[in-house]
Amino acid sequence: MEDALKHIKIQENYDQENNIIESSVLIPGLPDHLAHLCLSNLHPSLLYGVCKSWRRLIYTSIFPPFYCLYVVCSPPTSSSSSNKQYAKIDDDQNSVEFFCLDPISSKWKPLPNPPSDPPIRVLRRHPSFISRSLSIQSLTVSERMVLIAATTHKFLPALERPLGFNPLSNEWFFGPQLPTPRRWCGTSSVDGNVYVASGIGSVYDGDVARSLEKWDVKKKANEWKWEKMAGLKDGRFSREAVDAIGYRGKLCMVNIKGHAVKQGAVYDITKDEWEEMPVGMLAGWNGPAATTINDESEMYVVDETKGSLSKYISEIDEWEELIESCDHLKGAEQISVGRGRVCVICSGGRQIAVVDVAVTPANVIRVVNTPQEMEAIALHILPRINIVSD
């Protein structure tokens, strides 16, 4: 990756110094449709630094999509401006922004602004709880990013219906109206469906705290709705934003983050039944966890205290330690897994560590700074946006 980036920089300097004017022809003497077939077999990082016509090609819909890192961000509060920021908090406050990291150009780009009707009013921190971050919960489903739950400054649910972003159309969209808008819930995707479990609405309600709702994203937008599924036996998962992930046809949740003594529950989407979490899975769930995008076949967890990375082996109900300890992984806040990489929010949200788990031993291959003056809250691995990049 570093060699590719150096090559890109050298090529850009050469083009500027020599005033090279690029042709729109992809390969001289060859029809474009045949040139497309030839170039589509090459890695986009190789094409990016050759010429502008090839660079444009890799961002078009006809070129095989490569994956990018999408982040939900919030302005930092550690500076002296924090007090000014919270001196007045009104209904118009929104403390989240959205960015995409292009792995080929290594540049952060902001996503289009979310819809303003209704306006999105999300609060990350409140002056009464300055040392605590309010949860902003999002997930990846069917190669789209979806925000499910957050909090307003009045400690009310911020989203009456999910807010999603589709990178292939470069557009935001709204999901179906939630039966009860909530926060502090467990939410994840399993097999193309979004599940929201437990949580609290404007006030605590036992029925909501035990509820499970399902949204089938694979259906047409005009058929979207929430379907009530088998509920939890109690409301112990409504204390805070709990960890929930989809794994091999099941929704797995724990009710407390980190090393604290916790309880787990597993929902089988085929049987529409809740069951106890396997002992080994629960024992090793000592930090942010995630499963591989698209197939949800592999589960990873980062121990934020030790800085270790482990993979769950379901056949023996044990966690296999891939990295014993790494400073970059200590204090991990959230992770996303896909394409042979585990991406980890670290350094208080200021950096993202990329771990290659497709090799043995697994190792950190890159550390990326988050967008300037921003702290990362959540990560999503999604296809690149279909727009032409100069």
Secondary structure as a PSIPRED ss2 file (coil, helix, strand):
# PSIPRED VFORMAT (PSIPRED V4.0)

   1 M C   1.000  0.000  0.000
   2 E H   0.000  1.000  0.000
   3 D H   0.000  1.000  0.000
   4 A H   0.000  1.000  0.000
   5 L H   0.000  1.000  0.000
   6 K H   0.000  1.000  0.000
   7 H H   0.000  1.000  0.000
   8 I H   0.000  1.000  0.000
   9 K H   0.000  1.000  0.000
  10 I H   0.000  1.000  0.000
  11 Q H   0.000  1.000  0.000
  12 E H   0.000  1.000  0.000
  13 N H   0.000  1.000  0.000
  14 Y H   0.000  1.000  0.000
  15 D H   0.000  1.000  0.000
  16 Q H   0.000  1.000  0.000
  17 E H   0.000  1.000  0.000
  18 N H   0.000  1.000  0.000
  19 N C   1.000  0.000  0.000
  20 I C   1.000  0.000  0.000
  21 I C   1.000  0.000  0.000
  22 E C   1.000  0.000  0.000
  23 S C   1.000  0.000  0.000
  24 S C   1.000  0.000  0.000
  25 V C   1.000  0.000  0.000
  26 L C   1.000  0.000  0.000
  27 I C   1.000  0.000  0.000
  28 P C   1.000  0.000  0.000
  29 G C   1.000  0.000  0.000
  30 L C   1.000  0.000  0.000
  31 P C   1.000  0.000  0.000
  32 D H   0.000  1.000  0.000
  33 H H   0.000  1.000  0.000
  34 L H   0.000  1.000  0.000
  35 A H   0.000  1.000  0.000
  36 H H   0.000  1.000  0.000
  37 L H   0.000  1.000  0.000
  38 C H   0.000  1.000  0.000
  39 L H   0.000  1.000  0.000
  40 S C   1.000  0.000  0.000
  41 N C   1.000  0.000  0.000
  42 L C   1.000  0.000  0.000
  43 H C   1.000  0.000  0.000
  44 P H   0.000  1.000  0.000
  45 S H   0.000  1.000  0.000
  46 L H   0.000  1.000  0.000
  47 L H   0.000  1.000  0.000
  48 Y H   0.000  1.000  0.000
  49 G C   1.000  0.000  0.000
  50 V C   1.000  0.000  0.000
  51 C C   1.000  0.000  0.000
  52 K H   0.000  1.000  0.000
  53 S H   0.000  1.000  0.000
  54 W H   0.000  1.000  0.000
  55 R H   0.000  1.000  0.000
  56 R H   0.000  1.000  0.000
  57 L H   0.000  1.000  0.000
  58 I C   1.000  0.000  0.000
  59 Y C   1.000  0.000  0.000
  60 T C   1.000  0.000  0.000
  61 S C   1.000  0.000  0.000
  62 I C   1.000  0.000  0.000
  63 F C   1.000  0.000  0.000
  64 P C   1.000  0.000  0.000
  65 P C   1.000  0.000  0.000
  66 F C   1.000  0.000  0.000
  67 Y E   0.000  0.000  1.000
  68 C E   0.000  0.000  1.000
  69 L E   0.000  0.000  1.000
  70 Y E   0.000  0.000  1.000
  71 V E   0.000  0.000  1.000
  72 V E   0.000  0.000  1.000
  73 C E   0.000  0.000  1.000
  74 S E   0.000  0.000  1.000
  75 P C   1.000  0.000  0.000
  76 P C   1.000  0.000  0.000
  77 T C   1.000  0.000  0.000
  78 S C   1.000  0.000  0.000
  79 S C   1.000  0.000  0.000
  80 S C   1.000  0.000  0.000
  81 S C   1.000  0.000  0.000
  82 S H   0.000  1.000  0.000
  83 N H   0.000  1.000  0.000
  84 K H   0.000  1.000  0.000
  85 Q H   0.000  1.000  0.000
  86 Y H   0.000  1.000  0.000
  87 A H   0.000  1.000  0.000
  88 K C   1.000  0.000  0.000
  89 I C   1.000  0.000  0.000
  90 D C   1.000  0.000  0.000
  91 D C   1.000  0.000  0.000
  92 D C   1.000  0.000  0.000
  93 Q C   1.000  0.000  0.000
  94 N C   1.000  0.000  0.000
  95 S C   1.000  0.000  0.000
  96 V C   1.000  0.000  0.000
  97 E E   0.000  0.000  1.000
  98 F E   0.000  0.000  1.000
  99 F E   0.000  0.000  1.000
 100 C E   0.000  0.000  1.000
 101 L E   0.000  0.000  1.000
 102 D E   0.000  0.000  1.000
 103 P C   1.000  0.000  0.000
 104 I C   1.000  0.000  0.000
 105 S C   1.000  0.000  0.000
 106 S C   1.000  0.000  0.000
 107 K E   0.000  0.000  1.000
 108 W E   0.000  0.000  1.000
 109 K E   0.000  0.000  1.000
 110 P E   0.000  0.000  1.000
 111 L C   1.000  0.000  0.000
 112 P C   1.000  0.000  0.000
 113 N C   1.000  0.000  0.000
 114 P C   1.000  0.000  0.000
 115 P C   1.000  0.000  0.000
 116 S C   1.000  0.000  0.000
 117 D C   1.000  0.000  0.000
 118 P C   1.000  0.000  0.000
 119 P C   1.000  0.000  0.000
 120 I C   1.000  0.000  0.000
 121 R C   1.000  0.000  0.000
 122 V C   1.000  0.000  0.000
 123 L C   1.000  0.000  0.000
 124 R C   1.000  0.000  0.000
 125 R C   1.000  0.000  0.000
 126 H C   1.000  0.000  0.000
 127 P H   0.000  1.000  0.000
 128 S H   0.000  1.000  0.000
 129 F H   0.000  1.000  0.000
 130 I C   1.000  0.000  0.000
 131 S C   1.000  0.000  0.000
 132 R C   1.000  0.000  0.000
 133 S C   1.000  0.000  0.000
 134 L C   1.000  0.000  0.000
 135 S C   1.000  0.000  0.000
 136 I C   1.000  0.000  0.000
 137 Q E   0.000  0.000  1.000
 138 S E   0.000  0.000  1.000
 139 L E   0.000  0.000  1.000
 140 T E   0.000  0.000  1.000
 141 V E   0.000  0.000  1.000
 142 S C   1.000  0.000  0.000
 143 E C   1.000  0.000  0.000
 144 R E   0.000  0.000  1.000
 145 M E   0.000  0.000  1.000
 146 V E   0.000  0.000  1.000
 147 L E   0.000  0.000  1.000
 148 I E   0.000  0.000  1.000
 149 A E   0.000  0.000  1.000
 150 A C   1.000  0.000  0.000
 151 T E   0.000  0.000  1.000
 152 T C   1.000  0.000  0.000
 153 H C   1.000  0.000  0.000
 154 K C   1.000  0.000  0.000
 155 F C   1.000  0.000  0.000
 156 L C   1.000  0.000  0.000
 157 P E   0.000  0.000  1.000
 158 A C   1.000  0.000  0.000
 159 L C   1.000  0.000  0.000
 160 E C   1.000  0.000  0.000
 161 R C   1.000  0.000  0.000
 162 P C   1.000  0.000  0.000
 163 L E   0.000  0.000  1.000
 164 G E   0.000  0.000  1.000
 165 F E   0.000  0.000  1.000
 166 N E   0.000  0.000  1.000
 167 P C   1.000  0.000  0.000
 168 L C   1.000  0.000  0.000
 169 S C   1.000  0.000  0.000
 170 N C   1.000  0.000  0.000
 171 E E   0.000  0.000  1.000
 172 W E   0.000  0.000  1.000
 173 F E   0.000  0.000  1.000
 174 F E   0.000  0.000  1.000
 175 G C   1.000  0.000  0.000
 176 P C   1.000  0.000  0.000
 177 Q C   1.000  0.000  0.000
 178 L C   1.000  0.000  0.000
 179 P C   1.000  0.000  0.000
 180 T C   1.000  0.000  0.000
 181 P C   1.000  0.000  0.000
 182 R C   1.000  0.000  0.000
 183 R E   0.000  0.000  1.000
 184 W C   1.000  0.000  0.000
 185 C C   1.000  0.000  0.000
 186 G E   0.000  0.000  1.000
 187 T E   0.000  0.000  1.000
 188 S E   0.000  0.000  1.000
 189 S E   0.000  0.000  1.000
 190 V E   0.000  0.000  1.000
 191 D C   1.000  0.000  0.000
 192 G C   1.000  0.000  0.000
 193 N E   0.000  0.000  1.000
 194 V E   0.000  0.000  1.000
 195 Y E   0.000  0.000  1.000
 196 V E   0.000  0.000  1.000
 197 A E   0.000  0.000  1.000
 198 S C   1.000  0.000  0.000
 199 G C   1.000  0.000  0.000
 200 I E   0.000  0.000  1.000
 201 G C   1.000  0.000  0.000
 202 S C   1.000  0.000  0.000
 203 V C   1.000  0.000  0.000
 204 Y C   1.000  0.000  0.000
 205 D C   1.000  0.000  0.000
 206 G H   0.000  1.000  0.000
 207 D H   0.000  1.000  0.000
 208 V H   0.000  1.000  0.000
 209 A H   0.000  1.000  0.000
 210 R C   1.000  0.000  0.000
 211 S C   1.000  0.000  0.000
 212 L E   0.000  0.000  1.000
 213 E E   0.000  0.000  1.000
 214 K E   0.000  0.000  1.000
 215 W E   0.000  0.000  1.000
 216 D E   0.000  0.000  1.000
 217 V C   1.000  0.000  0.000
 218 K C   1.000  0.000  0.000
 219 K C   1.000  0.000  0.000
 220 K C   1.000  0.000  0.000
 221 A H   0.000  1.000  0.000
 222 N H   0.000  1.000  0.000
 223 E H   0.000  1.000  0.000
 224 W C   1.000  0.000  0.000
 225 K C   1.000  0.000  0.000
 226 W E   0.000  0.000  1.000
 227 E E   0.000  0.000  1.000
 228 K E   0.000  0.000  1.000
 229 M C   1.000  0.000  0.000
 230 A C   1.000  0.000  0.000
 231 G C   1.000  0.000  0.000
 232 L C   1.000  0.000  0.000
 233 K C   1.000  0.000  0.000
 234 D C   1.000  0.000  0.000
 235 G C   1.000  0.000  0.000
 236 R C   1.000  0.000  0.000
 237 F C   1.000  0.000  0.000
 238 S C   1.000  0.000  0.000
 239 R C   1.000  0.000  0.000
 240 E C   1.000  0.000  0.000
 241 A C   1.000  0.000  0.000
 242 V C   1.000  0.000  0.000
 243 D E   0.000  0.000  1.000
 244 A E   0.000  0.000  1.000
 245 I E   0.000  0.000  1.000
 246 G E   0.000  0.000  1.000
 247 Y E   0.000  0.000  1.000
 248 R C   1.000  0.000  0.000
 249 G C   1.000  0.000  0.000
 250 K E   0.000  0.000  1.000
 251 L E   0.000  0.000  1.000
 252 C E   0.000  0.000  1.000
 253 M E   0.000  0.000  1.000
 254 V E   0.000  0.000  1.000
 255 N C   1.000  0.000  0.000
 256 I C   1.000  0.000  0.000
 257 K C   1.000  0.000  0.000
 258 G C   1.000  0.000  0.000
 259 H C   1.000  0.000  0.000
 260 A C   1.000  0.000  0.000
 261 V C   1.000  0.000  0.000
 262 K C   1.000  0.000  0.000
 263 Q C   1.000  0.000  0.000
 264 G E   0.000  0.000  1.000
 265 A E   0.000  0.000  1.000
 266 V E   0.000  0.000  1.000
 267 Y E   0.000  0.000  1.000
 268 D E   0.000  0.000  1.000
 269 I C   1.000  0.000  0.000
 270 T C   1.000  0.000  0.000
 271 K C   1.000  0.000  0.000
 272 D C   1.000  0.000  0.000
 273 E E   0.000  0.000  1.000
 274 W E   0.000  0.000  1.000
 275 E E   0.000  0.000  1.000
 276 E E   0.000  0.000  1.000
 277 M C   1.000  0.000  0.000
 278 P C   1.000  0.000  0.000
 279 V H   0.000  1.000  0.000
 280 G H   0.000  1.000  0.000
 281 M H   0.000  1.000  0.000
 282 L H   0.000  1.000  0.000
 283 A H   0.000  1.000  0.000
 284 G H   0.000  1.000  0.000
 285 W C   1.000  0.000  0.000
 286 N C   1.000  0.000  0.000
 287 G C   1.000  0.000  0.000
 288 P C   1.000  0.000  0.000
 289 A E   0.000  0.000  1.000
 290 A E   0.000  0.000  1.000
 291 T E   0.000  0.000  1.000
 292 T E   0.000  0.000  1.000
 293 I C   1.000  0.000  0.000
 294 N C   1.000  0.000  0.000
 295 D C   1.000  0.000  0.000
 296 E C   1.000  0.000  0.000
 297 S C   1.000  0.000  0.000
 298 E C   1.000  0.000  0.000
 299 M E   0.000  0.000  1.000
 300 Y E   0.000  0.000  1.000
 301 V E   0.000  0.000  1.000
 302 V E   0.000  0.000  1.000
 303 D E   0.000  0.000  1.000
 304 E C   1.000  0.000  0.000
 305 T C   1.000  0.000  0.000
 306 K C   1.000  0.000  0.000
 307 G C   1.000  0.000  0.000
 308 S E   0.000  0.000  1.000
 309 L E   0.000  0.000  1.000
 310 S E   0.000  0.000  1.000
 311 K E   0.000  0.000  1.000
 312 Y E   0.000  0.000  1.000
 313 I E   0.000  0.000  1.000
 314 S C   1.000  0.000  0.000
 315 E C   1.000  0.000  0.000
 316 I C   1.000  0.000  0.000
 317 D C   1.000  0.000  0.000
 318 E E   0.000  0.000  1.000
 319 W E   0.000  0.000  1.000
 320 E E   0.000  0.000  1.000
 321 E E   0.000  0.000  1.000
 322 L E   0.000  0.000  1.000
 323 I E   0.000  0.000  1.000
 324 E C   1.000  0.000  0.000
 325 S C   1.000  0.000  0.000
 326 C C   1.000  0.000  0.000
 327 D H   0.000  1.000  0.000
 328 H H   0.000  1.000  0.000
 329 L H   0.000  1.000  0.000
 330 K C   1.000  0.000  0.000
 331 G C   1.000  0.000  0.000
 332 A C   1.000  0.000  0.000
 333 E C   1.000  0.000  0.000
 334 Q E   0.000  0.000  1.000
 335 I E   0.000  0.000  1.000
 336 S E   0.000  0.000  1.000
 337 V E   0.000  0.000  1.000
 338 G E   0.000  0.000  1.000
 339 R C   1.000  0.000  0.000
 340 G C   1.000  0.000  0.000
 341 R E   0.000  0.000  1.000
 342 V E   0.000  0.000  1.000
 343 C E   0.000  0.000  1.000
 344 V E   0.000  0.000  1.000
 345 I E   0.000  0.000  1.000
 346 C E   0.000  0.000  1.000
 347 S H   0.000  1.000  0.000
 348 G H   0.000  1.000  0.000
 349 G H   0.000  1.000  0.000
 350 R C   1.000  0.000  0.000
 351 Q E   0.000  0.000  1.000
 352 I E   0.000  0.000  1.000
 353 A E   0.000  0.000  1.000
 354 V E   0.000  0.000  1.000
 355 V E   0.000  0.000  1.000
 356 D E   0.000  0.000  1.000
 357 V C   1.000  0.000  0.000
 358 A C   1.000  0.000  0.000
 359 V C   1.000  0.000  0.000
 360 T C   1.000  0.000  0.000
 361 P C   1.000  0.000  0.000
 362 A C   1.000  0.000  0.000
 363 N E   0.000  0.000  1.000
 364 V E   0.000  0.000  1.000
 365 I E   0.000  0.000  1.000
 366 R E   0.000  0.000  1.000
 367 V E   0.000  0.000  1.000
 368 V E   0.000  0.000  1.000
 369 N E   0.000  0.000  1.000
 370 T C   1.000  0.000  0.000
 371 P C   1.000  0.000  0.000
 372 Q C   1.000  0.000  0.000
 373 E C   1.000  0.000  0.000
 374 M C   1.000  0.000  0.000
 375 E E   0.000  0.000  1.000
 376 A E   0.000  0.000  1.000
 377 I E   0.000  0.000  1.000
 378 A E   0.000  0.000  1.000
 379 L E   0.000  0.000  1.000
 380 H E   0.000  0.000  1.000
 381 I E   0.000  0.000  1.000
 382 L E   0.000  0.000  1.000
 383 P E   0.000  0.000  1.000
 384 R C   1.000  0.000  0.000
 385 I C   1.000  0.000  0.000
 386 N C   1.000  0.000  0.000
 387 I C   1.000  0.000  0.000
 388 V C   1.000  0.000  0.000
 389 S C   1.000  0.000  0.000
 390 D C   1.000  0.000  0.000
